[in-house]
Amino acid sequence: TLVDSETLNNYACAQILDDAGFGEYTAQDVSDRFTGHKISGIFKIIEQESGRAMPDDMVERFLTAVQSNARRFLKPDTDILETVGFLEPHAKLCVGSNGEIKNILLSLSLTTLDRYFPDDIVFSAGLVGKGKPAPDLFLHAASKMKAAPEKCLVVEDSQAGVQAAVAAGMKVIGVTHFHHEPDMLKQRLLSAGANDIIGDFKDLRKIVSF
């Protein structure tokens, strides 16, 4: 949501799947079916569907490919930096992501968002039993931030994330900022239970009042 990493991650996933003999799963397939899900969960689904076992080091291969792509392509986004800077003095902010923690921290660093999100307020699905679409991650983050779930606002760009926020009893704003088919994503996020949709991250400033 904060970083334009989804496309890079999808290509990294498709790349290592192809290398491991699962070339039938393209980057578009990964985007359409698995956006917002934990990478280990994605690999389990593919193993079940294909009836074939994957190499034991697939997660490590994915992390390596993602980090390589991130260092080459990720850049700071002015609208997101300005919006987070606008929100930061008025609200408790944190990150709750299904991504692997090393990748999350690298992405925040490369886009200079780590100035607003130090390590202790970055929460990954590895900290809880189930990642999104289960509510566990968001409830864990709320507990650590000492915030009641009903007082939390989640900003999400995936169906799994919206479903997790709804299940946690939190208000959720869907954002299509980075998606190549924003109208399609808008309908998916609304169907998942988003309370509102914004096209650009900067539009969050028009919705949130203090």
N, C-alpha and C positions, 0 to 999 in steps of 0.2 A: 504493500500500500504506500509506504514512504519512499520506496526505492524502485526504479524501473528494472527490476531483476528477473521478473517472471519469464520474459521472452528468452533471456540468456539461460535461465535455469531449464526451460523447456528444451532448448537446443542441446544443452549439456546432457540432459537426461536421454534424449533421443540418440545422441552421439555414442554414449556408453552402452546403451541398449543394442545399437547396431554392432558395435565392436564385440559384444557378447553373444551375438547371434539372434537378436530379437529385433531385426530391422523393420519388421512390420509395424512397429510402434513409432510413428513419426512425431516430430515436434508439435504438429497440429493436434494429433491424437492426445498427446500429453496435456496440451493446453485445454482441449475440449473436455477431457474426462477427469483430469487429476489436479487441476489448479487448486491450491490451498491445502492439499493433503501432504502428510509426512512422506518423505522419500522412501523410507523403509516400508510403509504401507502400500505405496504404489508398486514396489517391487514384488510384494507378496501377492497382490492382485494379479499382476502379470504372470507370475509363476503358476497361479491357480488356473488362469485362462489358457495358458499355453501348454500346461502339463509338463513343463520343463523347469529344472532347477537352474538358478543363476549362480555365477561365481560368488564365493563368500565375501569378496572384497568390493561388491558393487557400490555400497555406500561410500567407501573411501574413494573409489573411482569418480563418483559423482561429485564429491567435495572438491577433489583436485580440479576437475573440469570447470566447476562453478567458480572457484577462486581464480583460475586462469582467465576466464571470460570477464569476471568482475574487474580485475585489475586492468584489463584492456579497454573496457567499454563503459563502466559506470562513471557517471559525472554528477556533480551537485545539480539539483533542480531549484531554480530561484523561487518559484511559486511555493514549493513545499517548505523551503527554508524560511521564507518570510511568514508563512502561515504558522508554522511551529513556533517561530519566534514571537508571533502575536499571541499565541495561546499560552506559552510557557509561564508568563507572570501571573496568570489567572487561574490555572488549573494544574492538578497533578497529572503528569504525562508519563506513559510507559509504552513499551513495545511488547506485544504478545504474538509470537510467530511460530508456525509449524516448522520453520526452517531449522537447519542445524546451527547450533550456537556460534561456531566459528565463522560460518558464512554470514550470519546476521551481523555480528560485530564488524566483520570486514566491510560489508556493504555500508553500514553506518559510518565507518571511518572514511571510506573512499568518497562518500557524498557529504562529508563534514557534519552529518547529523549527530555524531557522537558528542558534540558539544551540548546537546539537549538530552541525549539518552546515554548516560554512563552505564557501565556494565551492570550495576546493581538494580537498574530498573528495566533491564532487557530480559524477558522471560521466553523460554523456548519450550516446545512440547516435550522435550526430554526431561523436564522437571515434573511432569505429571503422568498419570496412568494412560490417558488418552488425549490425543491432540484434537484439533478441530476436525469434524463438526461437533464433537463432544464439548460440553461447556467447561471442562476441567481447567484448561489453560487460562481462560478469562477469569474464572473464579479464583484461581491461584493468584493471578496478578492483582485482582481487587483486594484479596486478603493481605498481600504484601504491601500494597499501597494504602491499606487501612481505609478502604472506600467501600460503601455498601453497593452491591450489584445494581440496585435500582437507581443509583446516583451516577452510574458510569455511562459514558458515551463511547461506543466502539466505532471506529472508522475502518471499513473493510472493502476489499476489491474482489473477494471470492465468495462463492456460494457457501463453501464449507465454513468460512469465517462468519458470515451472516447467520448461518444456522447455529453456530456455537454461541454467538452473542444473544440470540433469541432464547436459546435453551438456558443461558445463564441469567435471564431476566434483565438484560441490559438493552438500552436503546441503541440502535445501530444505523449509521449513515453509510450507504453504499457509494463508492467512488469509482468512476470509469476512466480516471485521469490517464492511465497508461495503456488502456486496452485498444487493440486495433479494430475491434467491432463494438463500439460503446453502446449502441442501441440494443444489441443482443445481450450484452452483459447487464445492462440496465434491467431488462425483463427478468433475467435470471436472478439478480439480486433482490428485486421486488418479490418474485415468487418465493424466494427463500425467507422473506419476512423483513426486509429492510424498511425502516420507517420513512426514509427519504433517500434521494439519489442526487449526487452532485457530479457534474462532468469534469470540472477542474478542481484541484485540491484547494485553490485559493477561495473557492466559493464557500468553503467551510466557515470562513470569517463572516459570511452573511447569515449563517444559520445559528451559530453559537453566540449567545449573549451572556454578559457578565454583569 
